[in-house]
């Protein structure tokens, strides 16, 4: 048998990077290895969007009420 023919698939995927336990569990959020963005940051962004939407609705309601009162 030959040792290095077409059946040798070792190394096809490129060099492996050794990850620490924190990185595997999503601890290294800056590099986005093994995890999603910070849940607190996502919650703040969703809350901000909700508040902006509510402000826009209130403004529209106030405009509609002032137009009807005129």
N, C-alpha and C positions, 0 to 999 in steps of 0.2 A: 504494500500500500504506500501511496505517496503521502507526504505530509503536508504539502502546501498547494493543493489544487483549487479548483473552483468551489469545492465543498467547504472550504475554510472560511467561515463567516465571522470570525472573531475580529473585533475592532470596526465593524461596519458602522455602528452607531456613533462613532466619534469618541472623544475622551470623556470619561466619566468624571463628574465633579463630586468630591466627597462632601456631603452635607451633614451638618451637625443636627442634633436632635431638635434644637429650637427651630432651625430652618425647615426641617421636615414637618413640623407641627404648625408652621405659619408664624413663627416668632419674628422672623426677619421680614417685616412688612415693607421696608424700603425697597428691597430687592424683589419683592413679590414672588419669592420662591416658596412653593408649597402652601400658599394661602391667598386670601382675598384682601382687599384693602381693609383698613381698621374699621370694625363694626361701629365704633363711636362716631367716626367721621361720616360713615354712611347715614347714621341716624341723624346727625346734625344737618346733613345735606337734605334729607327727606323732610325734616322739620322746617327748614328754611323754605323749601318749595311750598309746603303746605301753608305756611304763614303768608307767603307772597300771594298765593292763590286766594286766600281768605281776604286779604287786603284789597285785591282787585275786585272781588265780588262785592265787598262793602262799598267801594267807590262807585261801582255801577248802580247799586241800590240807592245810594245817596243822590246820584245824578238823576235817576228815574223819579225819585220822590220830589226833588226840587223842581223838575220839569212839570210834574203834575200839579204842584202847588202854585205854579206861576200862572 
